Amino acid sequence: MLKEASIFKQLDYSARFEWGYDGVEELAGHSDILVIIDVLSFTTCVDIVCGRGGVVYPYRTRDETAAFFAQKQGALLAGKRGEPRPV
């Protein structure tokens, strides 16, 4: 049986990593700085689009130049999650 050893709490390390909301709550009480990296939404979308034969053109900023870039590529600009898009 595994006990709650420090290796699982990562107490001996200066950089610690966790997953999801529970992980953030756990580390918040023991950390001076939290860095949240959210790549799963984007990579999941890329996987779905490419898996269905589509192409993704990543673009750095979400401003008026993004729509121009999408138009130039002959692509649709992705909207907010759950927002309907005209086809």
N, CA, C and O atoms as a Tinker XYZ file with bonds, in Angstrom:
   348  protein
     1  N      0.836000   -1.182000    0.000000    73     2
     2  CA     0.000000    0.000000    0.000000    64     1     3
     3  C      0.883000    1.248000    0.000000    63     2     4     5
     4  O      1.830000    1.347000    0.780000    81     3
     5  N      0.568000    2.189000   -0.870000    73     3     6
     6  CA     1.349000    3.417000   -0.941000    64     5     7
     7  C      0.817000    4.439000    0.047000    63     6     8     9
     8  O     -0.385000    4.696000    0.115000    81     7
     9  N      1.718000    5.007000    0.799000    73     7    10
    10  CA     1.330000    6.080000    1.717000    64     9    11
    11  C      1.469000    7.407000    0.992000    63    10    12    13
    12  O      2.007000    7.465000   -0.114000    81    11
    13  N      0.994000    8.449000    1.604000    73    11    14
    14  CA     1.122000    9.779000    1.021000    64    13    15
    15  C      2.549000   10.259000    1.203000    63    14    16    17
    16  O      2.822000   11.118000    2.041000    81    15
    17  N      3.450000    9.707000    0.421000    73    15    18
    18  CA     4.869000   10.031000    0.517000    64    17    19
    19  C      5.136000   11.403000   -0.085000    63    18    20    21
    20  O      4.358000   11.905000   -0.896000    81    19
    21  N      6.256000   12.001000    0.327000    73    19    22
    22  CA     6.592000   13.335000   -0.178000    64    21    23
    23  C      6.844000   13.329000   -1.681000    63    22    24    25
    24  O      6.689000   14.358000   -2.338000    81    23
    25  N      7.231000   12.183000   -2.230000    73    23    26
    26  CA     7.452000   12.134000   -3.677000    64    25    27
    27  C      6.156000   12.423000   -4.436000    63    26    28    29
    28  O      6.188000   13.022000   -5.511000    81    27
    29  N      5.028000   12.004000   -3.889000    73    27    30
    30  CA     3.757000   12.255000   -4.558000    64    29    31
    31  C      3.275000   13.685000   -4.330000    63    30    32    33
    32  O      2.546000   14.233000   -5.156000    81    31
    33  N      3.673000   14.282000   -3.230000    73    31    34
    34  CA     3.325000   15.683000   -2.976000    64    33    35
    35  C      4.356000   16.618000   -3.603000    63    34    36    37
    36  O      4.138000   17.828000   -3.667000    81    35
    37  N      5.472000   16.067000   -4.062000    73    35    38
    38  CA     6.541000   16.814000   -4.721000    64    37    39
    39  C      7.151000   17.875000   -3.806000    63    38    40    41
    40  O      7.591000   18.922000   -4.281000    81    39
    41  N      7.178000   17.616000   -2.516000    73    39    42
    42  CA     7.656000   18.605000   -1.547000    64    41    43
    43  C      9.144000   18.900000   -1.670000    63    42    44    45
    44  O      9.591000   19.984000   -1.296000    81    43
    45  N      9.913000   17.957000   -2.184000    73    43    46
    46  CA    11.359000   18.135000   -2.266000    64    45    47
    47  C     11.806000   18.859000   -3.539000    63    46    48    49
    48  O     13.004000   18.979000   -3.795000    81    47
    49  N     10.860000   19.333000   -4.325000    73    47    50
    50  CA    11.201000   19.932000   -5.612000    64    49    51
    51  C     10.807000   21.406000   -5.648000    63    50    52    53
    52  O      9.802000   21.807000   -5.062000    81    51
    53  N     11.618000   22.207000   -6.349000    73    51    54
    54  CA    11.294000   23.631000   -6.450000    64    53    55
    55  C     10.221000   23.881000   -7.506000    63    54    56    57
    56  O      9.468000   24.849000   -7.404000    81    55
    57  N     10.145000   23.031000   -8.505000    73    55    58
    58  CA     9.083000   23.120000   -9.512000    64    57    59
    59  C      8.164000   21.922000   -9.317000    63    58    60    61
    60  O      8.609000   20.774000   -9.310000    81    59
    61  N      6.885000   22.206000   -9.162000    73    59    62
    62  CA     5.911000   21.136000   -8.929000    64    61    63
    63  C      4.812000   21.244000   -9.968000    63    62    64    65
    64  O      4.478000   22.339000  -10.422000    81    63
    65  N      4.258000   20.117000  -10.337000    73    63    66
    66  CA     3.263000   20.077000  -11.400000    64    65    67
    67  C      2.019000   19.343000  -10.925000    63    66    68    69
    68  O      2.099000   18.353000  -10.198000    81    67
    69  N      0.887000   19.843000  -11.343000    73    67    70
    70  CA    -0.384000   19.210000  -10.999000    64    69    71
    71  C     -1.333000   19.306000  -12.173000    63    70    72    73
    72  O     -1.010000   19.907000  -13.198000    81    71
    73  N     -2.493000   18.719000  -12.024000    73    71    74
    74  CA    -3.466000   18.603000  -13.100000    64    73    75
    75  C     -4.820000   19.109000  -12.631000    63    74    76    77
    76  O     -5.292000   18.709000  -11.566000    81    75
    77  N     -5.444000   19.970000  -13.396000    73    75    78
    78  CA    -6.819000   20.379000  -13.141000    64    77    79
    79  C     -7.010000   21.291000  -11.949000    63    78    80    81
    80  O     -6.055000   21.747000  -11.320000    81    79
    81  N     -8.288000   21.543000  -11.656000    73    79    82
    82  CA    -8.653000   22.452000  -10.571000    64    81    83
    83  C     -8.175000   21.942000   -9.211000    63    82    84    85
    84  O     -7.690000   22.718000   -8.387000    81    83
    85  N     -8.314000   20.638000   -8.980000    73    83    86
    86  CA    -7.872000   20.078000   -7.700000    64    85    87
    87  C     -6.374000   20.274000   -7.509000    63    86    88    89
    88  O     -5.912000   20.567000   -6.407000    81    87
    89  N     -5.629000   20.113000   -8.581000    73    87    90
    90  CA    -4.186000   20.307000   -8.515000    64    89    91
    91  C     -3.813000   21.737000   -8.185000    63    90    92    93
    92  O     -2.898000   21.979000   -7.397000    81    91
    93  N     -4.517000   22.688000   -8.784000    73    91    94
    94  CA    -4.266000   24.104000   -8.493000    64    93    95
    95  C     -4.558000   24.395000   -7.028000    63    94    96    97
    96  O     -3.782000   25.076000   -6.358000    81    95
    97  N     -5.668000   23.883000   -6.536000    73    95    98
    98  CA    -6.013000   24.099000   -5.125000    64    97    99
    99  C     -4.963000   23.486000   -4.204000    63    98   100   101
   100  O     -4.611000   24.075000   -3.182000    81    99
   101  N     -4.468000   22.313000   -4.561000    73    99   102
   102  CA    -3.455000   21.640000   -3.746000    64   101   103
   103  C     -2.159000   22.441000   -3.706000    63   102   104   105
   104  O     -1.585000   22.642000   -2.636000    81   103
   105  N     -1.700000   22.894000   -4.852000    73   103   106
   106  CA    -0.429000   23.615000   -4.910000    64   105   107
   107  C     -0.527000   25.029000   -4.364000    63   106   108   109
   108  O      0.463000   25.569000   -3.869000    81   107
   109  N     -1.696000   25.634000   -4.443000    73   107   110
   110  CA    -1.856000   27.020000   -3.995000    64   109   111
   111  C     -1.471000   27.192000   -2.533000    63   110   112   113
   112  O     -0.938000   28.236000   -2.156000    81   111
   113  N     -1.726000   26.205000   -1.720000    73   111   114
   114  CA    -1.396000   26.300000   -0.303000    64   113   115
   115  C      0.067000   26.085000    0.009000    63   114   116   117
   116  O      0.500000   26.319000    1.138000    81   115
   117  N      0.845000   25.639000   -0.982000    73   115   118
   118  CA     2.248000   25.301000   -0.738000    64   117   119
   119  C      3.203000   26.004000   -1.691000    63   118   120   121
   120  O      4.398000   25.709000   -1.693000    81   119
   121  N      2.701000   26.923000   -2.493000    73   119   122
   122  CA     3.536000   27.526000   -3.530000    64   121   123
   123  C      3.466000   29.045000   -3.474000    63   122   124   125
   124  O      2.435000   29.627000   -3.136000    81   123
   125  N      4.580000   29.670000   -3.812000    73   123   126
   126  CA     4.614000   31.126000   -3.912000    64   125   127
   127  C      4.093000   31.591000   -5.268000    63   126   128   129
   128  O      3.502000   32.665000   -5.381000    81   127
   129  N      4.314000   30.778000   -6.286000    73   127   130
   130  CA     3.923000   31.128000   -7.648000    64   129   131
   131  C      3.263000   29.921000   -8.303000    63   130   132   133
   132  O      3.749000   28.797000   -8.180000    81   131
   133  N      2.156000   30.159000   -8.999000    73   131   134
   134  CA     1.506000   29.116000   -9.798000    64   133   135
   135  C      1.532000   29.551000  -11.253000    63   134   136   137
   136  O      1.210000   30.698000  -11.563000    81   135
   137  N      1.909000   28.658000  -12.138000    73   135   138
   138  CA     1.874000   28.915000  -13.567000    64   137   139
   139  C      0.878000   27.935000  -14.163000    63   138   140   141
   140  O      1.018000   26.723000  -14.002000    81   139
   141  N     -0.124000   28.458000  -14.849000    73   139   142
   142  CA    -1.155000   27.614000  -15.445000    64   141   143
   143  C     -0.951000   27.611000  -16.953000    63   142   144   145
   144  O     -0.925000   28.663000  -17.591000    81   143
   145  N     -0.810000   26.428000  -17.506000    73   143   146
   146  CA    -0.640000   26.277000  -18.942000    64   145   147
   147  C     -1.854000   25.520000  -19.464000    63   146   148   149
   148  O     -2.081000   24.367000  -19.099000    81   147
   149  N     -2.623000   26.170000  -20.312000    73   147   150
   150  CA    -3.830000   25.560000  -20.857000    64   149   151
   151  C     -3.636000   25.324000  -22.345000    63   150   152   153
   152  O     -3.860000   26.217000  -23.162000    81   151
   153  N     -3.220000   24.121000  -22.685000    73   151   154
   154  CA    -3.025000   23.798000  -24.092000    64   153   155
   155  C     -3.993000   22.732000  -24.573000    63   154   156   157
   156  O     -4.100000   22.483000  -25.774000    81   155
   157  N     -4.690000   22.109000  -23.656000    73   155   158
   158  CA    -5.512000   20.975000  -24.047000    64   157   159
   159  C     -6.672000   21.358000  -24.948000    63   158   160   161
   160  O     -6.985000   20.614000  -25.878000    81   159
   161  N     -7.317000   22.481000  -24.711000    73   159   162
   162  CA    -8.427000   22.886000  -25.577000    64   161   163
   163  C     -7.941000   23.067000  -27.006000    63   162   164   165
   164  O     -8.562000   22.578000  -27.950000    81   163
   165  N     -6.834000   23.769000  -27.158000    73   163   166
   166  CA    -6.304000   24.025000  -28.491000    64   165   167
   167  C     -5.859000   22.732000  -29.162000    63   166   168   169
   168  O     -6.224000   22.473000  -30.308000    81   167
   169  N     -5.076000   21.920000  -28.461000    73   167   170
   170  CA    -4.565000   20.704000  -29.089000    64   169   171
   171  C     -5.678000   19.706000  -29.379000    63   170   172   173
   172  O     -5.604000   18.969000  -30.362000    81   171
   173  N     -6.703000   19.672000  -28.544000    73   171   174
   174  CA    -7.847000   18.801000  -28.819000    64   173   175
   175  C     -8.548000   19.248000  -30.090000    63   174   176   177
   176  O     -8.907000   18.420000  -30.927000    81   175
   177  N     -8.745000   20.549000  -30.241000    73   175   178
   178  CA    -9.379000   21.075000  -31.459000    64   177   179
   179  C     -8.546000   20.758000  -32.692000    63   178   180   181
   180  O     -9.086000   20.354000  -33.722000    81   179
   181  N     -7.243000   20.938000  -32.592000    73   179   182
   182  CA    -6.358000   20.634000  -33.718000    64   181   183
   183  C     -6.468000   19.158000  -34.084000    63   182   184   185
   184  O     -6.551000   18.814000  -35.263000    81   183
   185  N     -6.470000   18.291000  -33.086000    73   183   186
   186  CA    -6.571000   16.852000  -33.327000    64   185   187
   187  C     -7.881000   16.499000  -34.031000    63   186   188   189
   188  O     -7.890000   15.710000  -34.975000    81   187
   189  N     -8.973000   17.079000  -33.574000    73   187   190
   190  CA   -10.279000   16.788000  -34.177000    64   189   191
   191  C    -10.329000   17.280000  -35.621000    63   190   192   193
   192  O    -10.760000   16.551000  -36.515000    81   191
   193  N     -9.888000   18.513000  -35.847000    73   191   194
   194  CA    -9.915000   19.074000  -37.204000    64   193   195
   195  C     -9.037000   18.254000  -38.146000    63   194   196   197
   196  O     -9.476000   17.878000  -39.233000    81   195
   197  N     -7.813000   17.978000  -37.739000    73   195   198
   198  CA    -6.892000   17.226000  -38.601000    64   197   199
   199  C     -7.367000   15.787000  -38.798000    63   198   200   201
   200  O     -7.212000   15.223000  -39.881000    81   199
   201  N     -7.941000   15.202000  -37.763000    73   199   202
   202  CA    -8.468000   13.843000  -37.864000    64   201   203
   203  C     -9.618000   13.729000  -38.847000    63   202   204   205
   204  O     -9.894000   12.648000  -39.366000    81   203
   205  N    -10.283000   14.836000  -39.101000    73   203   206
   206  CA   -11.392000   14.857000  -40.067000    64   205   207
   207  C    -10.947000   15.408000  -41.422000    63   206   208   209
   208  O    -11.773000   15.737000  -42.274000    81   207
   209  N     -9.633000   15.501000  -41.606000    73   207   210
   210  CA    -9.103000   15.924000  -42.899000    64   209   211
   211  C     -8.967000   17.423000  -43.073000    63   210   212   213
   212  O     -8.690000   17.890000  -44.178000    81   211
   213  N     -9.154000   18.185000  -42.011000    73   211   214
   214  CA    -9.049000   19.637000  -42.092000    64   213   215
   215  C     -7.625000   20.125000  -41.884000    63   214   216   217
   216  O     -6.716000   19.341000  -41.612000    81   215
   217  N     -7.451000   21.411000  -42.015000    73   215   218
   218  CA    -6.157000   22.062000  -41.817000    64   217   219
   219  C     -6.345000   23.182000  -40.806000    63   218   220   221
   220  O     -7.349000   23.892000  -40.840000    81   219
   221  N     -5.383000   23.340000  -39.911000    73   219   222
   222  CA    -5.425000   24.401000  -38.902000    64   221   223
   223  C     -4.288000   25.375000  -39.180000    63   222   224   225
   224  O     -3.142000   24.971000  -39.378000    81   223
   225  N     -4.618000   26.647000  -39.193000    73   223   226
   226  CA    -3.625000   27.704000  -39.357000    64   225   227
   227  C     -3.551000   28.489000  -38.044000    63   226   228   229
   228  O     -4.321000   29.430000  -37.854000    81   227
   229  N     -2.656000   28.128000  -37.151000    73   227   230
   230  CA    -2.565000   28.875000  -35.884000    64   229   231
   231  C     -2.190000   30.334000  -36.149000    63   230   232   233
   232  O     -1.428000   30.643000  -37.065000    81   231
   233  N     -2.738000   31.205000  -35.332000    73   231   234
   234  CA    -2.442000   32.632000  -35.452000    64   233   235
   235  C     -2.246000   33.198000  -34.056000    63   234   236   237
   236  O     -3.024000   32.898000  -33.150000    81   235
   237  N     -1.235000   33.997000  -33.879000    73   235   238
   238  CA    -0.815000   34.429000  -32.546000    64   237   239
   239  C     -1.820000   35.316000  -31.812000    63   238   240   241
   240  O     -2.052000   35.113000  -30.620000    81   239
   241  N     -2.409000   36.270000  -32.477000    73   239   242
   242  CA    -3.248000   37.239000  -31.765000    64   241   243
   243  C     -4.712000   37.129000  -32.167000    63   242   244   245
   244  O     -5.044000   36.720000  -33.280000    81   243
   245  N     -5.571000   37.502000  -31.238000    73   243   246
   246  CA    -7.017000   37.493000  -31.490000    64   245   247
   247  C     -7.461000   38.947000  -31.642000    63   246   248   249
   248  O     -8.117000   39.503000  -30.761000    81   247
   249  N     -7.097000   39.546000  -32.761000    73   247   250
   250  CA    -7.480000   40.930000  -33.038000    64   249   251
   251  C     -7.991000   41.013000  -34.476000    63   250   252   253
   252  O     -8.261000   39.983000  -35.094000    81   251
   253  N     -8.125000   42.219000  -35.011000    73   251   254
   254  CA    -8.682000   42.381000  -36.357000    64   253   255
   255  C     -7.809000   41.743000  -37.435000    63   254   256   257
   256  O     -8.301000   41.426000  -38.518000    81   255
   257  N     -6.523000   41.553000  -37.154000    73   255   258
   258  CA    -5.656000   40.934000  -38.159000    64   257   259
   259  C     -5.926000   39.438000  -38.302000    63   258   260   261
   260  O     -5.599000   38.850000  -39.332000    81   259
   261  N     -6.511000   38.824000  -37.293000    73   259   262
   262  CA    -6.802000   37.385000  -37.353000    64   261   263
   263  C     -7.831000   37.080000  -38.437000    63   262   264   265
   264  O     -7.674000   36.118000  -39.188000    81   263
   265  N     -8.873000   37.885000  -38.520000    73   263   266
   266  CA    -9.900000   37.679000  -39.547000    64   265   267
   267  C     -9.307000   37.851000  -40.947000    63   266   268   269
   268  O     -9.634000   37.097000  -41.863000    81   267
   269  N     -8.440000   38.840000  -41.102000    73   267   270
   270  CA    -7.785000   39.059000  -42.391000    64   269   271
   271  C     -6.910000   37.864000  -42.749000    63   270   272   273
   272  O     -6.916000   37.408000  -43.892000    81   271
   273  N     -6.158000   37.358000  -41.778000    73   271   274
   274  CA    -5.301000   36.194000  -42.002000    64   273   275
   275  C     -6.136000   34.983000  -42.431000    63   274   276   277
   276  O     -5.783000   34.292000  -43.386000    81   275
   277  N     -7.239000   34.729000  -41.725000    73   275   278
   278  CA    -8.105000   33.592000  -42.060000    64   277   279
   279  C     -8.654000   33.736000  -43.477000    63   278   280   281
   280  O     -8.661000   32.775000  -44.246000    81   279
   281  N     -9.110000   34.930000  -43.815000    73   279   282
   282  CA    -9.656000   35.178000  -45.152000    64   281   283
   283  C     -8.590000   34.930000  -46.214000    63   282   284   285
   284  O     -8.864000   34.324000  -47.249000    81   283
   285  N     -7.387000   35.397000  -45.953000    73   283   286
   286  CA    -6.269000   35.227000  -46.878000    64   285   287
   287  C     -5.948000   33.746000  -47.102000    63   286   288   289
   288  O     -5.527000   33.353000  -48.190000    81   287
   289  N     -6.148000   32.932000  -46.066000    73   287   290
   290  CA    -5.892000   31.493000  -46.168000    64   289   291
   291  C     -7.077000   30.744000  -46.778000    63   290   292   293
   292  O     -6.968000   29.557000  -47.086000    81   291
   293  N     -8.207000   31.432000  -46.953000    73   291   294
   294  CA    -9.425000   30.768000  -47.407000    64   293   295
   295  C    -10.017000   29.909000  -46.303000    63   294   296   297
   296  O    -10.616000   28.867000  -46.567000    81   295
   297  N     -9.845000   30.352000  -45.074000    73   295   298
   298  CA   -10.260000   29.576000  -43.901000    64   297   299
   299  C    -11.341000   30.309000  -43.115000    63   298   300   301
   300  O    -11.598000   31.492000  -43.338000    81   299
   301  N    -11.963000   29.589000  -42.200000    73   299   302
   302  CA   -12.905000   30.189000  -41.253000    64   301   303
   303  C    -12.154000   30.498000  -39.970000    63   302   304   305
   304  O    -11.355000   29.686000  -39.504000    81   303
   305  N    -12.402000   31.653000  -39.405000    73   303   306
   306  CA   -11.794000   32.017000  -38.129000    64   305   307
   307  C    -12.560000   31.322000  -37.008000    63   306   308   309
   308  O    -13.781000   31.446000  -36.915000    81   307
   309  N    -11.854000   30.607000  -36.175000    73   307   310
   310  CA   -12.496000   29.911000  -35.053000    64   309   311
   311  C    -13.102000   30.926000  -34.098000    63   310   312   313
   312  O    -12.533000   31.991000  -33.861000    81   311
   313  N    -14.254000   30.587000  -33.558000    73   311   314
   314  CA   -14.926000   31.454000  -32.599000    64   313   315
   315  C    -14.747000   30.933000  -31.185000    63   314   316   317
   316  O    -13.932000   30.047000  -30.927000    81   315
   317  N    -15.515000   31.494000  -30.288000    73   315   318
   318  CA   -15.487000   31.040000  -28.906000    64   317   319
   319  C    -16.139000   29.671000  -28.806000    63   318   320   321
   320  O    -16.990000   29.312000  -29.620000    81   319
   321  N    -15.730000   28.918000  -27.803000    73   319   322
   322  CA   -16.275000   27.585000  -27.588000    64   321   323
   323  C    -17.797000   27.645000  -27.464000    63   322   324   325
   324  O    -18.334000   28.443000  -26.695000    81   323
   325  N    -18.478000   26.804000  -28.220000    73   323   326
   326  CA   -19.926000   26.738000  -28.167000    64   325   327
   327  C    -20.638000   27.770000  -29.022000    63   326   328   329
   328  O    -21.860000   27.728000  -29.167000    81   327
   329  N    -19.882000   28.690000  -29.586000    73   327   330
   330  CA   -20.470000   29.738000  -30.428000    64   329   331
   331  C    -20.731000   29.173000  -31.825000    63   330   332   333
   332  O    -19.816000   28.628000  -32.442000    81   331
   333  N    -21.958000   29.292000  -32.337000    73   331   334
   334  CA   -22.241000   28.756000  -33.678000    64   333   335
   335  C    -21.472000   29.528000  -34.747000    63   334   336   337
   336  O    -21.296000   30.743000  -34.650000    81   335
   337  N    -21.024000   28.815000  -35.751000    73   335   338
   338  CA   -20.270000   29.431000  -36.850000    64   337   339
   339  C    -21.012000   29.209000  -38.153000    63   338   340   341
   340  O    -21.453000   28.092000  -38.421000    81   339
   341  N    -21.161000   30.245000  -38.974000    73   339   342
   342  CA   -21.768000   30.037000  -40.296000    64   341   343
   343  C    -20.829000   29.212000  -41.171000    63   342   344   345
   344  O    -19.609000   29.359000  -41.097000    81   343
   345  N    -21.393000   28.362000  -41.982000    73   343   346
   346  CA   -20.556000   27.507000  -42.838000    64   345   347
   347  C    -20.669000   27.937000  -44.279000    63   346   348
   348  O    -20.040000   27.340000  -45.152000    81   347
